[in-house]
Amino acid sequence: MPSRPPELRLFEETTPQERLASRRSAFAHQIALVLLPTLRALRRRGIWKALAAPGGASAPDLARSSSARLGYLNVALRALASLGWLHGWRAPVTWEDTQRGAALRLTPAGSAAFAELERAGDLFDASADFLDFGEGAEEWLFGPNPPPAPSPRAFVERVRAAELRGASGPVLDTFFQGLVLAPLLVALSRRGAFAVRGAGTDVCVHDCVEPAALGAMLRGRLETEVLPLLAAQGWAEGAPGELRLTPRGKIAVFLAPSYAITLSYLPLFRHAEELLFGPRRFQDLFPRVQGRETHLRRPLNIWGSGGAHDLYFRALGEAVQRLFAGPDPPLAICDTGCGDGSLLVHMHRILAQRLHWDFRARPVWFLGADLNAESRRRAARSLEEAGVPQARVIEADMDINFPDRLAAEIAALRLPVRDPESSATRPLAAADALHTNSMLIHNRVFLAPEPGGADPDSRTDGAYADETGAPVPGMLLQRNLADFLRRWAPHVRRYGWLFVELHTLPVATVAADPLRTPTVAFDLTHGFTHQFTVEPDELLRAAAAAGMRPGPAEYQFRFPDPAQPRVSVMYLVKA
């Protein structure tokens, strides 16, 4: 069947109600990928029974009785509280809080959910097999020598046969099915089985599956395994040779990249029990192999992040356009954690296309810095292929924790610039640049705060762990964050600091409607990998302690809801 270009934008041919329902299903599937292995570990180690006992138990007591790593256990317990299943959760703000936690007990919703899961306990054992399937789904569908795998269709039929009941039944049913549907959807999307064009609200998804993508191995399984699952989910209809996506299916395809971000962490969650309770630390469970991470599939994570980053890059572009249209434009843009260089290429395009910048008369340096050597090589290629003038990628490993080292590397390049005040030619300095980064501040390595000084105000509701699995209380994290921002302050004093950052949401906000956002999934993936997603206001309090403040309001953006943001674009300047 020949494919034809899509005619209608997805947001024109689907209703807000359809998109909302599909997003809720997608978020449930994403949560399932990381929640179910975590729940299985908690069940096997007796945490369920302790929480269900009269009076409950505190997190420190649970850690002592089960030999759990308290920091990781706090992350897991907070996820239960965010689902509305746990009463009594309080974020540890001080060291004393980490040792004297309040009693935690199941809510009625938590008791009902745990009872249903206990009744269907054998599904946990079967679900473990689908963590392996999730990692190998693409090879299972398309590979010449596919690995042996359990039947996805048979597993979903088992889930339905379990007849999970009560108020939590439909959600638990969706959770279990997500273990199968998420990897299948992502594998089909990555191999080009769906015709998707455009981005954002202009995206178009064709209703026909691309026949060229359906190789022999997939065609052999389409009728017996894949099509029945897609049809039962309401995503597709028709015979294998005439498979068509429904409106709900088109929305699912549009959301496939968001599935991929969580799916990329399956290597970590296959070892959730070992991480939480075992003797080996994170770096021993997940050693780097030839410089590559083993706790997640980085290429899949990058593929999934691309669509979301387009949205945030557009917001960054608006801020950059305003900054460079002013009377004192930066002499350079320096992107720390530049990855493949996409943001720098985007910034150059903003200047060239929107401001019609004369790069000969008014040169601007585009500088990339990254900790990863392969990323630096990719960034250099991207900048060259895009024809970005005066582009440099710093050769040394650059950790965002150490801006003084970055400044020294920039100075060593001796890149010529015309001083805005004297018009004399001199070498570029770090303070001459607009500094940017994307989704990196929360992913910095935790450094012990510098001694002395007053404790900054901390009101975070988050749960955090260091690389040993020990808890990082809010006050300590806030001191760490203020120290980090203070190290950057001299280098961003002139042109400011523009960045994209990921945030957590308060437990009570998420628990009111857990499937409204994928927060539970992100809190687990990031909490177990020592990432520190604080609330926007918590970050701004740390910035104030470091002598920085927000720039103009038109440079600030919050997504998807300004009142409950999971992602922000911030522009900080000298206070």
N, C-alpha and C positions, 0 to 999 in steps of 0.2 A: 504494500500500500504506500504510494508516494506521500511524502509529507508536504504540507503546505504551510505558508507562514500563518501564524496566529493573527486573528483579526481584531479581537477585543482585548482590551486591557483587563487583567484579572480583577482589578478593583471596580471595573464597570460591570462585569458579568457575574459577580458574586455580591451577596448582601452583607452588611455589617454583622448580622446575626450569624451567617455562615462562617465568616472569618473569625468571629469570636469563638464559636464552638470548635472550630478547627485549631485555633491557637491553644485552647484549653486542653484538647486531646494531645497536641504536640508537647505541651509543657508536662502533662502527665507521663507521656512516654519518656521524655528526657529525665524526669525525676526518677522514674522506675529504674533506669539503667544504673544509677548509682545508689539509690535508696535500697533496693531489694538485696543486693549483696551485703550492704551495711546491716540491714535488719537480720539477715541470716546469721551474720557474725554475732550480733547481740543476742539472738535467740540461743545459739549454740553455747554461748558463754554464760548463760543464766541471767543476763541483764533484764530480760522480759519479766521473769518471775520476781526478781527483786523490786522492779517498779510496780508490779501488780500486788505486792504484799501490802497488808495494812500499814499505813504510815509511810510507805514508799522507802526511798533511800536517797542519800546525797551523792553527788558525783564523786567526791573524794572517797566515800565508803565503797561505792561501786568499783572504783579503780583499784582500791586495795583488795577487795574480795575476789576480783576477776583478773588481777595482774594487768589491767589495761593501762595504756599510756593516757594520762589524764587529759592532756591537751586534745588529742584526737577524740577521746570519749566525749569531751565537752562539745566538740563540733557535731558529733553524731546525736547527742542529746538535744542540742539546739535545733537540729533538723526535725526531730520528733515534735518539739514544742512548736515549730513553725507550721507543722501539719495540723496543729490543734490537738495533738495526742498526749501532750505532757503538760502537767500543771506544776508551777513552782520554779520554772527556769528563771534564773537571774544571771546576767553576764558577770563574770568575775572581773572587777575593776582594779582591785588591789591584790597583793600577794596573799593577804589574809583570806580574801574571798575564795582563792583557789583551794584553800585547805579546809574551809568550814562551810562548804556549800549547803544551801537549804535543802530540805527534803523534797524530792521529786516524786510525783505519783501520776499514774495514768488518769487522763480525763475520761468521762463517759465515752467520748468518741474514740479515744485511744484504747480503752478496754474493749470496745466493740470490734475495732479493727484488729487488735491482737488476737481476740477470740476467733475471728474468722480466719486469720492467717494460721493460727494454731490448728484449727480444724482442717485446713488445707495444707498442713505442714509438708507433705511430700512434694508439693509444688516448688518449695524452696530447693530441694535436692535437684529437681529437674531444671529449675531456673539456672542453677550453676552451670549446666552444660551450655546454656545459651549466652553466657559471657564469652565462652570460647567461640561460639557461632558468630557472635557480634563482631569479633575481631577478624574472622575468616569469611564473612558473608560474601564479600566481593569475589574472592577466589572460588568459593562454592558455586556462585552463579556463573562466573565467566571463565574460570581457569581451565586449562587443558587437563590438569590432573587435580580435580577438586578434592579437598580434604574430606574425610568422612564426617558427617554431622547428623545430629538427630533431626527428625522431621519437624520443621516449623509448624506445618499445618496440624500435625498430631498434638503438638504442645498446646496450641491455641484451643483445640478441641478438648484437651484435658482441663484447661482453665475454665472453659464454659461448662464442662461437666461438673466441675467443683461447685457450681452454683453459689458463688460467694454472695452472702445475703446482708441484709441490714442497710443502714445508711451509708456504710463504708463499702458495701459490696460492689457497686458499679465502679468506684474509683480503683479498688484493688484489682478488679477484672481488667480495667484499662492499664494499670501498672504492669501486670503480668504479660499482657499482649504487647506492650511496648518493647519488651525484650526482643521480640521477633520482628515487629513492624519497623522499628527504627533502623536496624542494620540493613534490612531489605530496601527500604526507601532510599537510604543514603547510597547503597551500592548501585542501584538502578540510576540514580541521579548522577553520580560521578562518572558512570560509563556512558552517559549521553542517551539514555533511554527516553528522555523527555525533552521536548523542544521548548526551551525557555529563552526569551529574548527581553532585553531591557532590564531595568532595575527599579527598586522602590515602588512607588505607586504607578509607574509606567510599565511594569512588568507584564509580559504576555506569556501564557502557558498554553501550548496547543493541546487539544484533547486526544490526539493520536499518539501512541507510543512509537518512537522511531524504530522501524524494523531493522535497520542496519545494526542497531545496538543489541538486538536479540540474537546473540550467537547460538551455536548449536547446543551448548550445555544449558543455556537458559531456556531455549525453546523446549528442550526435553523436560524441564521442570515447571514450565509456565502453567500448564494445565493442571498438573497434580499438586503443586505446592503454592506458587506465587499468586496466580489469579484468584483462587478461592479466598485467600487472605485479603487481597486488595478489595475484592467484591464485598466480602463480609464487613469490611471496615467502611464501605460506602465510598471507596476511592476510585473504583474502576468498574466497568461493565463490558459485556460483549465476549465473544469467543476469542481464543488466543490469537488468531490471525486478524481480528478486528477489535482489539482491545482499545477502549477509549476511557479517558479520565472523566470522572464526574466533576462538578464544581468543587466539591469537597476534596477530591483527589488533586485538583489543580492547586488548591491552597496548600495541601500537604507537600506537593513538589516545591512550591515557593518557599516553604519553611524547612526544606531538607537541610540546608546549610546549618540551621540552628540545631538540628538533631546531631549533626556531625561533631559539633564542638563537645557535647557531652559524651558522645560515642568514642571520641578520641581518648578518653580517660579509662576505657575498659581495662587496659593492662594493669592499671593501678587497682581497680576495684575487684579484679580477680583475686587479689591478695589482701582484701580488706580485713579479713580476720587476722592474718599475720601482722599487718600494719598496726591494728588496734591492740592486739594482745600478745604478739610474738616477741621473742627475744631480740630479733634483728631490727636495726634501725632502717630508716627510709633509704639512706645511701647504700646500705648493704642489700636491701631487697631490690633496689632499682639502680644498679651501677650504670654509669655511662659507658657505652660501647663505641669506641672510636669517636668520642666526643658527642655522641647522640644520646638523647634521653631514652629511657626504657619504660618510664612510668606512663607515657602517653604516646600516641601516634601523631607526631608533630605535623607531617604533611596533611593529615586529615583535619587537624585542628586549624591549620592555616586555610585550607579550603573552606571550612565552615565559617571562619571569621570574616572572610572576604565581603560577603553581602552586608553584614552589620557595619563593617568598617567604612563602606561606601557612604552610609548615612552620616556617620560621625565625621568623616573627612569633608563632607559637604559643609558641615557646621564649622569645622576648622577653617575651611576655605573662606567662609564669610568673614571670619575674624581677621584672617591674613589680608584679605582685600582691604578692610578698613584700616589696618595698621600701615600697610604700604601706601595707602592713599593719603596718609597724613604728612605733615611738614618735615618729620624726622624719621624716615623709614629705616629699618634695620639694614645693616651692611651684609648680613648673612642670615641663613636659616640653618640651624643645627638640630638634627633629629637624632636623639639618643635612643638606642634600641630601634634602629632604622629598618630592621628586617630586610625585605627585598627592595627597599627604596621607594615603595609605592607612594608614601606620603610626600616625600621630596619631589617626586615627579608630579604629583597633584599640585603641590605648592607652586612649582614652576609654571604649570598650565594656568593656574589662577592669575599669576602675574602677566603671563604672555597674552592670554585670551581676554581677560576681563579688564585689565588695566593697560593693555598694549604697552607693556614695559619695554623701554629701550635698554637692553642689557649692555650695549656697547657704551652708551653715554652714562648709564647708571648701573654699573656691575653689581651683581648680588652673588655671593658664594653660597652654594648648596652643599652642606656638610653632613655626612652620615657617620654614625658611630654605633658599634654593636659589640656585644660580648662574644658573639658566635662568628667564627671565621667564615663558615659557609654563607651566613647571612650577608656578611660584608662583600663576599665575592658576587652574590646575587644582586646586591644593591649597586655595585659598580657597573655590572652589566646593564641593569635597568636604566640607570642614569645615562649611560652611553647610548643605549638603543633609543632612548627618548630624546636624545639631542640636548640634554640639559647643559648649558654652558657653565664654566667655572664650578664644576662639581668635583668634590673630593670625598673619598671614604677613608677615614682614619684607619691605619693598618693595625694598630694595637688593639688588644681586648679592652673594651670600655664598659665598665660596670657603672650603672647609674648612681650607685652609692658614693662614687668618688669624683665629683665634678672638678676638683682641683687637678686631677690627672688629665681629664678631658681638656681643661684650659691649657695645660702644659703642652699637650699634643697639638692643639690648635696653634699655639704660639710657635711651636717648632716647625710648622708648615711654612711660616713666613709668607703668608698670602698677602699680596699688596692691596691696600684699600686707601681711599682718599678720606682723610679725617674730616668729618662733617663741620667741625668748627674752624680748623686752621687751613683746610684744603691741602695740607701737606700729605704726601704719600708715606704710609707707615704699615707695619704688619698688622693683620687682623688679630684682634683679641677676642676671647670668649664673650666678653661683655658687649661686643659689637653685634652679636647675633640675637635673633629671636630664637629661643630654645623651645623645642617641642618634644613630646613623646606620646605614645599611644598605648594604653593599657599596660603600663610598665611600673608605675609607682607602687601599686599594690603587690607587684611581683618582685620587689627588691629583696635581697638577702637581709634577714634580720640581724642587725648589729646591736650589741649591748649599748644602752644609752651612756653618754658621757657623764662622768661623776659631777656632782654638784648641781646647783640651779634648782629653781622651784619646779614642782610637778605641774605640768599643764592640766587644764581642765579636761577630763574625759567623761563622756556620757555615752560611749558606744554600747550597743546591745549585742555586739558580735562575740564569737568564740574563736580563739586563735591558738595556734600551736607552732612551736619552733621545729627545727629539723630533727630534734631528738624525740618529738612527740610531747614535750612538756608544755604546759599552758603558758600563754603570754597574756597576762592580765591587761585590761584596757589602759590603765595608767602607764604601765611600762611601754606599751605599744605607742601611746601618744607621745611619750618622751622620745622614743625612737623616731617617730615621724617628724616631730619638731626639730630634732637634731639633723635629720636628713634634709629638711627644707632649709634649715639654717646654713648648711653647707652649700646649698645652691644659691642662696640669696645674693652674694656678691656678683655672681655671673649673670643674673637676670635683672639686675637693678635698673638697667637703662631701658630695655625693650620688653621685659616681662617674660613670662613662662606660660606657654599655651599647650594644653595637653588634654587627652581623653582619659577618663578614669572610670573604673568599675566600682560599684558600691554594693553593700548589703542593705537590706531593709529590716526594720524592727520586727521582732518575732510576732508581736500582736498584730501588726499590719498584715504580715503574710498569713498568719493563722486565720484571719477573718475570711480569706478566700485563697487557699494554697495553690490553686491551679490558675490564678490570675497571671502569675509570672513564673519563670523558671528559677526563682530565687533559691528554692530548696536544693535543686540540683547544683547550682553554682556555689552555694555555701559549702556543700560537701566536696565538690571537686577542688575548690580553692582552699578550703580549710585543711584537707588532708595533704595538700602540697605546699603548705606554709606560705600562703598568699594572704594578704592583709587588706581585705575589702572593707574599709570603714565607710560610715555614712558621710555624705557631702559636708554636713555641718561639722562633723568631727575633724575632717581634713582642714576646713577653714579655721577651726579653733587652733589647730597645730600651726597653720600658716601665720596666724596672728602672733603666736608665741615666737615665731621665727622672724618677725618683722615684715610680714607680707600681708597683702590684702587683695580682695577681688578687684579686677579692673572694671571698666565700664560694663553696665548691665547688658548692652547689646553684644558683648563678646562672650556671654555665658549662656550655656544651653544645658537642659536636663531632659533625659529620655527614660521611658516613653511618656511619663507623666511628671510634670514639674513638681507636683506635690509628693510623689513617691518615686523618686528617680533611682534607676539601677545603673545608669551611665550618665556621666556629665562631661561636658566640654568646659574646662575652666581656664581662665586667664588671670594669673596672679601677677601683681606688681609690687614694687617697694612701698611699704606703708608710710 
